Amino acid sequence: MTDWRDALNVVVKDVATEMRTKEALGAMLVFALLVIIVFNFALELRSDNVREIAPGILWVAFAFAGMLGFNRSFALERENACIEGLMLAAADRSMIYVGKMLGNVVFMSLAEMCVLPIFAALFDVPVLNPALWLVILLGTLGLCAVGTLFAVMAVSTRAREVILPLLLFPITVPLIIAAVKATGQVLDGQRLSEAFVWLRLMLGFDIIFTLLAFLGFEYVIEE
């Protein structure tokens, strides 16, 4: 229980910092909205192709917005020399990863909740669907699990804005493809059981990479 309280303390610290600065969440939200609006006007959307295009646009917006949040989550720690304080704290360093990951999940979920109504209005698709929320949750967890680990690797480099996407996107390609496919099937009105193969792939990705990141974070942060 003490370990989980340590993780919760990290989440509370990140949320409190974000409430003061509003840098990460604001950037994520604005970027995601810009992606959706630009794609809406750039692509020739018709009633027969909007359901095919919309899922890809939605997950492009989520993935790139999440990347901004991951980068910012450790950039502030490095700029203020707070990361050394976290490392010196009497806490399991793996729980620092858990706290950071959960914080990223919170920020990314808030941005997604703000983006979804705009997405529904522009693309005329239903988003009040628990099946769609499940797909988004699994995709968000996977992106945050990998993005949090790679963010701490990239933050110590000079070109962290370039390094992070180069590390993140090749690894998360299977997750994003599965998320797009599952989202498309849900928006088409298919039953959740018909998207089960993609949901199973997303769940497996989440479990495997969360465990790998949890076990490897202690070694990564020391470097």
N, C-alpha and C positions, 0 to 999 in steps of 0.2 A: 504493500500500500504506500509505503514511503516513496518508492520509485515512481509510482504513478502520480503522487503529489508533486514530485519534482517536474515531471512532464507537464502537469497542469500549470505549475508556476511559470514555465517557459511560455505556454500558451497565453496566460494572463499578461505576462510582460509584453509579448508581441502585440496583443490586442490593445493594451494600454498605449504602447508606443504609436501604433497605427492610428488610434483615435486622436492623438495629439498632432501627428504630422499629416495623415491622410494621403500619403504619397503612393504607397503600393496599391491600395484599393482603388484610388482615383485613377491611377495610370492603367490598371487592368480594365476598369470599367470603360474608360474612354476609348482605349485601344480596341476592345471587343466590339463596342458599338460602331466604331469607324469601319472595322472590317466588314461587319454585317451590312452597313449602309452602302459602302463602296461596292460590294459584291451585288447588292440588290439592284443598283443602277447600272453596273457594268455588264451584267449578264442579261441576256434576253430571256426573261422568265415568262413562261406560259403555263396555263393550267395543267398541261400534260407533262411538263418537265420540272415543275417546282419541287415536287416531292423527291425527285432524284438528286437535285442540286442542293436543296436546303440542308440536309444532314451534314454534307461535307463542309459547307460554309460555317455551320454552327460549330463544328469541332475545330476548324481552323481558327476561329475566333477564340474558342476556349483554350486551345493549346498555346497560342501566342500570348494571350493575356496571362495565362498561368506562368509562362516563362518569365514575364516581367516581374511577377510576384516572387517567384523563386529567387531571382537574381537580387531583388531588393531585400529579401529576408536575411541574407547574410552580408550584404553590402553594408548595411547599417552597423552590424556587429563589428565588421572589420574597420570601418571608418572611425568608430568611437573606441576601438580597442576593447570592446566588450566580449569578444570571442575568447580572449585569454581568461577573463573572469569566469565565463561559463566552464572552461576547461579546468579551472582551479576549484570550482564548486564541489562540495562534498556530495556528489551525485553521480550515478552511473551515466557515462557519456552517451550510451545508447538511448537513454531516456531523454537526453537533449534532442536527439534525432526525432523521437516520438513527438515531443512537444513542438518542435519546428514543423514537422510534417502536419500535425493537427492544426497548427496555426495557418499553414498554407491552405489546408482544406477549408477552414473557416473563411478566409479571404476569397478564395476562388469560388466557393459556394455563394457568397454574398454577391459577387460580381455576376455569377450565372443567373441568380434570381432576378437581378436587375435587367439583364440582357434578354431573358426569355420572353417577357411581354413585348418588347420591341421586335424581337425575331418573329413572334406570332403575328404581329400586326403587319409587318412588311412582307412576309412570305405566306400569310393566310394559312397557317398550319395550327393544329390544336396542340397546346402544351400542357393543358390541365389533365395530364395522364400519369398515373402512378408508375406505369411501365416505363415511360420516358424518364421519369425522375430516377428510377432504379438504374437505367443505363447511364445517365449523367453521373450518378453517385459512383458507380464502379469505374467509370472513366476518370473522374476527378481523383479518386483514391490512387489509381495507378500512376497518373501524371505527377501527383504530389509525392508519392513514394520515391519515384526515380528522380524527380526534379530537385527535391530537397537534398539528396545525396550529391548530385552533380553540382548543385549550387555551392556547396561548401568546398568542392574541388576547384571550381572555377573562380571563386572569389579572391583567391590569393594570386591570381594571374593578372597581368596588365590588361589583357583583352578579354575580360570575363564576359562582356556582352556578346562576343563572338564565340568563345569557347563553350558556353552553356548550351546554345542551340545545337552546336556540332556534336555535343555529347548526348543531349536529350533526345532529339528527334529520331536518330537512327535506332535507338533502343525502343522507343515507344511507338514505332510504326505499326507493329501488330496490334497494340492496344487501340490506336486511333482508327485503324481499318475496321476492327471489330466494333468499335463504338459507332462509326459511321454506318456500317451495315445494320447494326441493331436499331439505331435511331431511325433509319430509313424504313425498316419493317414496321416499327411501332407507329410512325407517322402515316404509313399506308393503311393503318387500321388492322394489321394482322395481330393475332394473338401472341402473347408473350412466349408461349411454348414454341412458336415457330422461329423465334430468335434465340432459342435456348443455346444453340451451338456457339453463337457469338458471345452470349452472356457467360457461358462456361469458359471461353477463352479469356475474357476480361477478368473473371474471378481468379482463374489460374495465374494470370499475369500479376494481378494485385498481390496474391499470396506469396508467390515466388520472389518477386522483386522487393516487396516490403521486408521479407525475412532477410534477403541478401543485404539490403541497405541497412537494416537494423544491426546485423552482425558486423558489417564492414565499416560503419560510421566511425567507430572508435579509432580505427587505424587511419582512416582518411583525415579526420580532423587533426590528428597529431602531426600530419605532414604539412 
